[in-house]
Amino acid sequence: MDKTLKYIILIFQKVSFGCFLLLWCSSFSQIQADSLPKENAYIEKYDDFLSTRFSVNNGFQSFNVDGGNTQFTLSPNQQIKSTLTIMFRFIEIDLGYTPTFLKFNRDDDIRGKTKSFAIGTRLYHKKWMQNLQYMTNKGYYVDGSEIGLDQNILFSDLKVVKIGGSTSYIFNPNYSFRAIYTQSEWQKKSAGSLVPSISYYFTKITDNNSGTDHNFDIAIGPGYFYNLVLDERFLVSGGFSGGIGYNSIKSSYDDGRPNEKNDGISWQAQYRIAVGYNTNRFYSGANFNFNSFYHNSGPGINLEDQQHYLEFYIGYRFKVADKYLKKFDEVTSLKKKE
C-alpha cells in the first residue's frame, strides 16, 4: 500500500474516533437546536443571501526548533496574500493566491523567495462546525542572527504541504461563530459558548538536499469563545482553545540513512481575536488567529509547528432569488415539508 494512502487512512480513523467523542460529549448539552424558535433575539441570519468577501492577509506557517543549545525559527518569507471567499448557508469556499501586484516585499535576496497557495472550506450543520484546509509553501529561511551568523540561511527547495482541519461543537445556540468566520450571521446580543474541538493535520516536508518528513498531529480539548456586542453594528470577539493528543513523525532519507520514526504526546493551543462591522448588505472587519502544536520530534529536539493568520476584509451580500432558494432547500432537505 502506498505510504501516503496509509497516512490518509490513519487520519480518517483517528478523526472518526474524535468525532465519536465529541458526539458523546454533546449528548450532555441541555439546549437542543431543534427546540429553538425560528426567530432568535441573539442572532440575525442571512440565509437568503449569497455572501462574498475579499480579504488581504498575512497567513503563514513557521517552525520553532529547540535543540537545547541551539534554538532557531524556520520561516517563509512573509507576503501579503489575498483571499476570495464565497459563502451560502452552511457552505464556505476560500481561494487564496498571491498576485504579483500584492508582493510588496523586496527582500528575496535576503530571506529567499517563497511561493504559497491555500484553499479551504468551512461547513456548518446545526451546532457543528467543520473546517478543512490545504496549504503549501515553498522557500524558507533561518535568521542568521539567531545562530550567530551574519547572513540568513536560505532553504529555497524546502517545501511544506499541510492538509487537515478541525471539527467543533458549539454548546450555546445563542453564540454565533458565523458572525466572525463567515458573516452569514450577525451577533445582536453578547453571548459566549463552550466549544470543544478535535484538530487533525498531516504535514509533508520535503527538501531536495536531504529527504522527506511525514508529520501527523491530532488533538482534542475544550475551548471558549465570546462575542461582545458594543453597538448593533459593531462587535469584538475573542477566545482560546487547547488540546492534548498524539504526534507521529516519520523521516526518510535519500542518502542511504535508515528511516526514523518518533511518536509522542502533542499539545495544541489556539487563540483568536476579531472585530467586525455589519449592515444588511455591507460588512468589514479584521481577524487574528494563532494555532500551534508542540511536540518532541526526536532525541533532545522540541518542535513547535505554528500557524499565524492576520486578516482584513470587506464583503457584500447578494439576495438570492426565491426560485433558487426553493431548489436548494429541495436538494439539501434543510427545511421540513409542511
N, C-alpha and C positions, 0 to 999 in steps of 0.2 A: 504494500500500500504506500502511495506517495506520502512523503513526510508532511507536506503542507496539509493534505487531507486528514492525516492523523490529528494534527493540531486543531483543525476546524471541528472534527468530531468531538475532541476533548472539550473545546469551548462550549459547544451546544449541550454536552452532557452536564457541565457544571452550571450553565445558565438555567437549564431546566430544573436542576436541584434548587438553585437560588430562587427561582420563580415560585416553586412549591413552598419554600419557607415564607416568602412574602404573602402568598395566598393564605397560608395558615395563620400568619400574624394578623392579616386583615379581617379575619373572622371575628376578632375581638372588638372591632370598631362598633361603637354604639349608634352611629348615624349611617343609615343606608342611603345611597344616592337615589335609588328608585323612589324613596318616600319623600323626596324634596319637592316643594311646589315648583311649578314651571317658572314663576317669577321669583327671582332671588334678590332680596334687598341688598346683598353684598356684592353681587356680580352683574355686570352688564355684558350680555352676549352679543356677538356679531356673526351668528350662524348663517345669515343670509348674504354675507359679504365675502368676496374674494380679496384677501389682503396681500399686498405686495410691499416689499421693504428693500431698500438699498442701504448698505452699511459699508463703512470703511473700518478696518480692524487691524490689529497687530497681534494676531494669534500665532504662537509658535511653541515648539516643544524643545526642552533642554534637558541635559543630564548632569546632575551634580555627582561627582565621583569622589569618594573619601577613602583613600588608601592608607590612612594612618599618618604617615609622614608626608604624603602628597595629597593635596586636595585641589581640584580644578572643576570648571564647568565647561561642558561641551555644548555649544550653542550654534544655531544657524545665524546667518547674517540677517537680522530682523528687517522686515519690509512691511510697508503699509499695503494691505490687500483689500480687495472689495468683494462683497458677497451679495448676490441677488437671492432673495427669499420669496417663495410663493406659498401661501397658506390658505387652506379652506377646511373648515370643520376640524376634524382630528388629524389632518394631513399637513405636514410641513416639509418642503424640499429646499435645501440650501445648496447653492452653487458658488464655490469660491475660486477666484482666479486673480492673478497679479498682472494687470495690463502694464504695458511699458510706461504710460504716462503717469502711473502712480509710484514708480520706482524713484523716490526722491533721494535715497541714499546713494552716495557716490564713493563708497569706500570698499569696493570689491577687491581692490589691490591689497587692502589691509586685513579685511575679515573674510575674504573669499566671496564667491558668488553662490547664492542659494536659489534653487528652484523649488517652488511649492505648489501644491494642489490639494484641495479639500472638497468633499461632498458629504452631505449628511441629511438625515431626516428625523423628525420627531413626531410620534403618533400618540394620540390620546383616546382613551376609552373609559368613560365614567371617571373613576378616581385613579386610574392607572396612566402612567406616562412612560413611553418607550423612546429612548434616544439611541440612534445609530450613527456612527461616524466612520469615515475613511479619509485618511490624510497621508501625504507623502512629502518629505523634504530631502533634498539632495544638496550637500555642501554645508559643512560645519567647521568651526574653528575653536581653538582654545586661546584665551587671552594670555599672551606670553608673560605679563606681569604677575600672574597667579603662580607661575612656576619658576620665576626668577630669570626670565629671558627678555631680551629687548624687542623681539618680534613675535607676532602671533604664529601659532602652528595651524596650518590650513589642512583640512581634510576634504578636498574637493570631490572625492569619489565616495564619501560616506553617505549612504542613503538610508533613511528611516521610513518605513511604511507601517502605519498603525491602523488597525481596524478594531472596532468594538463599540461599546456603548453602556447604557445603564437602564435598569427597569426600576421604577419608583412607584410608591403607593402614597396617595395624599389622603390623610385621615379626615381633615376638616373640609367639607364640601363648600364652605364659605370662603376658603382661600383659593385664589386663582394663580396658578403657575403660568397660565397662558398670558396673563396681563404683562408679565415681564419677559417671557420667552417668545411668544408669537404675536401678541397684541390682538388676537382674535377674541379676547375678552378684556374687560376693564374692571379693576377693583374699585367699588363705590364706597365701601366702608372698610376700615382697617381690620385685618384678620391675619392669623398665623396658623401653621399646621405642623404636626409631626410628619416627617416624610422619610420613612425607611427606604433604602435603596440597595440594589446589588449592581456592582460595576464589573465589567469584564473587558479586557483588552488583550489583543495579540499584536506584538511588535516584532518586525523583522528588520535587522540591522545588517547591512552589507558594506563591505569595503574591498575594493579590488586588490588591496595590498595584504590582506590577512585572511578573512573568512566571513562566516555568517553567524549571527546570533538570533535565536528564536526565543522571545520573551513572552510569557503568558502571566497575566495578573487577573485575579478575581478577588473581590472583597465585598462584604455585606455589613451594613451597620445603620444606625439611626441618623436622622438629620432633623433640623428645624429651620423653617423659613417664615418670614413675616413681611407683609405689605403694609406700610404705613401711609395712609391717605392724608396728605396735607391740605388738599383742596380737591374739589370734584374733578379737576383736570390734572393734578399732579400727585405723584406717589414716590416714595423711597422704599426700596426693598433690600433685604439682607438675609443671610442665612449661612449655616455651616452644616456639613455632614462629615462623618468619619466612619471608617470601616476597618475590619480585620479580615484577612483571607489568606490566599495561597499564591505563591510565586514560583515559576519554573523558568530557568534559563538554560538553553542548550546551545553550546558553541561548537561549530565545526570549522576546521581549518583546511586551507588549500596547500599547506607546505608539509603535509605528512604527519603533523602532530595529531594525537588521538583526540576524539571528541570529548567534550566536557559537559557535565550537567550538574546544576545546582538547584535544589528545591528548598523552600523555606517559607516563613511567615511573611506576609505582605501587609503593610499598613497604609491606609488611604486617608487623605484629608482634602476637603474641598470647601472653598469659600466663594460666596457670590454677593456682589453689591450692584444695585441697579437704581436708576432714576428714570422716570417717564413722564411724558406729557401726552394728553389724549383728547381728541374730539371724535365725533361720529365718523368722520372720514379721514382726517389727517392725524398723524401721531409721530412722535420722535422720542429719543432717549439715549441712554448710554448704559453699558454693562461692563462689569469687570468680573472675570471668573478665573479661579486658580484651582487646579486639580493635581494632586501629587501622590505618587506611590513610592513608599520607602521599603527597601528590602536589601538583603545580603546577596551580592552577585558572585561571590567567590571567597576564598580564604583571605580574611583581612580586608575585604573590599565592600563598602556600603554604597549603594546606588540609589539616587533619588530621581525618579522619572517624573518630570514636571510638564504640565500643560498650562500656558499662560494665554489669556484672552482679554483684550480690551477693545470695545466696540462703540461706535457712534452711528446712529441710524436715523433715517426718516422713512415714513411709509404712508401709503394711501390705500383706502378700502373702496372696492368697486361693488356695487349692488348686483347680485346675480339674478337673472330673470327667473320668474316663478316656474316656468316650464322646465328649466334645468334643475332647479331645486327639487321639484317633484320627481324628476327622473333619478336624481342622485339618491333621494330617500328610498325609492323603489329598489334600486340596485343594492344599496347597503343595508336596507331594512332597519334604519336607525329609528324610525317612528313606528309606533304600533298602529295597526289598522283600526279605525273606529267602527 
